[in-house]
């Protein structure tokens, strides 16, 4: 297992390197970061524009900028991804991209981790129940909920849930659900319990919107996988031997049926990240989604590259964890 784990970790290095090249080229050819500055009225002097171009390293060729962005060699100490420096921002020399990403990352991960855990848990339970009660009322009900959530665009679903939260607050006469922001504007006088309650109130609705995005697809895969396993010969043999249903499910069926879901969940992590951008926009969370939208508006190329690289690391890490989980669920997959 150790050799398999080390091999998989080493295998992510060239993937990350390729992702860095792709992210840099895509952002670099997408436009001039100083385009907005040059159309200002009155226009800045050529000396100011040239100084800004030099500060952002735009006076160098693309290959030079990539090596500089990755290693920081030849820079002014404000760039070098391998050194944890994401580069200068168009928002000024005092804007720290790395510090902003770290702050937004904590906010976003609070939303994503809760949503993914809830989505996976509900998808597994829902898929197992649907498979065991195939063509029953509960199977049809869960199938309808799954397809309904699957058919709804994330942005529209988040807006709908937000409106439902506002309507609920109006009907009961007090704020049960917070519909804007990750916390109240001023929490300085809050006790730890009040801070926890406030954070939970802000977390409920965006988590529900993001959770349904993952649950809809994962529950359908889990149901299909469970049906295939339940109709397999070894499960019939286990039942013929007189084993109780709960033992057959726990020891033989569920473990095997989780392998396809692990694959699908890892692959759709990228979709979850897209859903985060939309969900945070609707609920006005200042997380990585808001950071991404703000960077696009400002044509902040180094901020966009940093966001893309962080997203790539999250996706690659999710796939790495999925591969390691395969080995746990099915030891035949290990390459030892």
Secondary structure, 3 states (H helix, E strand, C coil): CHHHHHHHHHHHHHHHHHHHHHHHHHHHCCCCCCHHHHCCCCCCCHHHHHHHHHHCCCCCCHHHHHHHHHHCCCCCCCEEHHHCEECCECCECCCCHHHHHHHHHHHHHHHHHHHHHHHHHHHHHHHHHHHHCCCCHHHHHHHHHHHHHHHCCHHHHHHHHHHHHHHHHHHHCCCCCCCCCCCCCCCCCCCHHHHHHHHHHHHHHHHHHHHHHHHHHHHHHHHHHHHHHHCCHHHHHHHHCCCCHHHHHHHHHHHHHHHHHHHHHHHCHHHHHHHHHHHHHHHCCCCHHHHHHHHHHHCCHHHHHHHHHHHHHHHHHHHHHHHHHHHHHCHHHCCC
